[in-house]
Amino acid sequence: MSGAILAMRGGGFSEEPDNPLLDRFALSLARRERPRVCFVATASGDAEGYVARFYRAFAEHDCRPADLGLFDRRVGDLRRFVLEQDVVYVGGGNTASLLSVWRTHGLDSILREALDAGAVLCGVSAGMNCWFEASTTDSFGPELAPLHDGLGFVAGSACPHYDGEAQRRPLYRELVASGFPAGYAADEGAALRFDAAGALVEAVASRPAARAYRVERGSDGGGANERPLPTRYLG
């Protein structure tokens, strides 16, 4: 059984606490009816409040929640622990720092193994960016910048917050027009589902008007073409 990647721009318990549609959808992709769900808050420095919000939110779902901290690591056999999980849910924060810490602990290669074994890998913001080859991020300061060394489980680039932050859409279009890898953008509340090989399956949303997009360099080498993707509202 191969797994899935659910790249969420926003929504979920951390941004829409009263709208569980995306979290329920992530759980519905799991290989078990009562899945093990592990929250990874590396991008926020394993912020205790963030982890506590995860446990409060997922206590409302029929699942078995856990968390994985890497700054004060308590898990000895990391590979065994991660491979026991059905859903790995990655929180938002600093994408560049997340990638560095994961690689130091060897979590990057373990997550690839988990995906191939049938796990669902999902997350918001930094938890969206990390699965792609490249992305736009504020990891390096208040101004947005390109990041080129994502995990590459999905080919191309990602741009979260597409309709939520004024800089995102124009910067991403400019980058793609200049040769940045083509990829996917997502409005607040939109998510992109990929199979384990990185092929797009569908776009979904927790808000009726939220959309996802394919953004590619223009065929004449000038500008960027933005194509809205059919986006299924989960409500």
SVG drawing of the C-alpha trace seen along z (x, -y; Angstrom):
<svg xmlns="http://www.w3.org/2000/svg" viewBox="-21 -43 44 45">
<polyline fill="none" stroke="black" stroke-width="0.4" points="0.0,0.0 1.4,-3.4 0.6,-6.5 -0.5,-10.1 0.7,-13.7 -1.8,-16.3 -0.3,-19.8 -2.5,-22.3 -2.2,-26.0 -4.3,-26.7 -7.2,-25.4 -6.9,-22.5 -7.0,-22.8 -4.3,-25.5 -6.0,-28.1 -9.7,-27.0 -10.3,-25.5 -14.1,-25.5 -13.8,-24.0 -12.5,-20.4 -13.0,-19.6 -9.4,-19.3 -8.4,-17.4 -11.2,-15.0 -10.2,-14.6 -6.6,-13.8 -7.8,-11.1 -10.0,-9.7 -7.0,-9.0 -5.4,-6.8 -5.0,-3.0 -6.8,-2.3 -10.2,-3.3 -8.7,-4.5 -5.4,-5.8 -2.3,-6.8 -1.7,-10.5 1.6,-12.0 2.0,-15.8 5.5,-17.2 6.0,-20.8 9.6,-21.2 9.0,-24.3 7.8,-26.1 10.6,-24.8 8.3,-22.2 6.1,-25.0 4.3,-23.6 1.1,-25.5 0.9,-24.4 1.3,-20.7 -1.3,-21.2 -3.8,-22.6 -3.2,-19.5 -4.1,-17.2 -7.2,-19.2 -8.4,-19.2 -7.7,-15.6 -9.3,-14.3 -12.5,-15.1 -11.6,-12.6 -11.6,-8.8 -7.8,-8.4 -4.7,-7.8 -2.7,-11.1 1.0,-11.4 3.7,-14.0 7.3,-13.9 9.6,-16.5 13.2,-16.8 14.6,-19.7 14.1,-17.8 13.9,-14.4 12.4,-11.6 12.1,-9.0 15.1,-6.6 14.2,-4.5 13.0,-7.2 12.5,-4.9 10.3,-2.5 8.2,-5.2 7.5,-7.0 6.8,-3.8 4.1,-3.0 2.2,-6.2 -0.6,-6.3 -0.7,-10.1 2.2,-12.4 0.9,-16.0 3.5,-18.8 2.8,-22.2 3.7,-25.6 6.6,-27.8 10.1,-28.1 10.6,-25.8 14.3,-26.1 14.9,-25.3 12.5,-22.4 14.5,-20.9 17.8,-21.3 16.6,-19.7 15.0,-16.8 18.1,-16.1 20.3,-16.2 18.1,-13.5 17.6,-11.5 13.9,-12.1 13.8,-13.0 14.7,-9.5 12.4,-7.9 9.5,-9.9 10.1,-8.8 10.1,-5.2 6.8,-5.9 5.2,-7.3 6.1,-4.3 4.8,-2.0 1.3,-3.7 1.5,-6.6 -0.3,-10.0 2.1,-12.9 0.3,-16.2 0.8,-19.7 0.1,-23.4 2.3,-26.2 5.9,-25.0 4.1,-21.6 3.1,-22.2 6.4,-23.6 8.6,-20.8 7.3,-18.1 8.3,-20.0 11.6,-20.6 11.3,-24.3 8.9,-26.9 8.4,-30.5 9.1,-31.2 9.7,-33.8 12.2,-31.6 15.1,-34.0 13.5,-37.2 10.4,-39.4 10.7,-39.5 9.6,-36.4 12.4,-34.5 12.8,-31.3 13.9,-28.1 15.5,-25.5 16.2,-22.5 12.9,-20.9 12.5,-17.1 11.4,-16.7 8.7,-14.1 6.6,-16.3 8.4,-17.7 8.4,-21.4 7.5,-24.2 4.9,-25.3 3.4,-28.6 1.1,-28.7 -0.9,-31.8 -1.6,-32.6 -4.6,-34.9 -3.7,-35.5 -0.5,-37.6 0.0,-40.4 3.5,-39.5 2.8,-35.8 1.1,-35.8 3.2,-38.5 6.5,-37.1 5.6,-33.5 4.6,-34.5 7.8,-36.6 9.9,-33.7 8.3,-31.1 8.6,-33.5 12.3,-33.9 12.9,-30.1 11.9,-29.0 10.4,-25.5 6.8,-25.4 4.4,-24.3 1.3,-24.7 -0.2,-27.6 -3.0,-27.3 -5.4,-29.9 -6.2,-29.9 -8.2,-26.8 -7.2,-24.9 -5.2,-21.7 -3.5,-19.6 -3.6,-15.8 -0.8,-13.8 -0.1,-10.1 3.1,-8.6 4.8,-9.1 4.0,-12.9 1.3,-12.9 -1.6,-15.3 -4.9,-13.5 -7.2,-16.4 -7.5,-19.8 -9.9,-20.2 -10.9,-23.0 -12.4,-23.8 -13.9,-27.0 -16.3,-27.3 -14.3,-30.0 -10.8,-28.6 -8.9,-27.5 -5.6,-25.8 -3.6,-26.7 -1.0,-25.3 1.6,-28.0 4.0,-27.6 6.4,-29.7 4.8,-31.2 5.5,-29.2 7.1,-32.3 9.5,-32.6 7.8,-35.7 5.5,-35.9 3.8,-33.1 0.6,-31.2 -1.7,-30.6 -4.4,-27.9 -7.1,-27.4 -7.5,-23.7 -10.9,-22.1 -11.2,-22.4 -13.7,-20.2 -15.3,-21.9 -15.4,-19.4 -18.5,-20.8"/>
</svg>
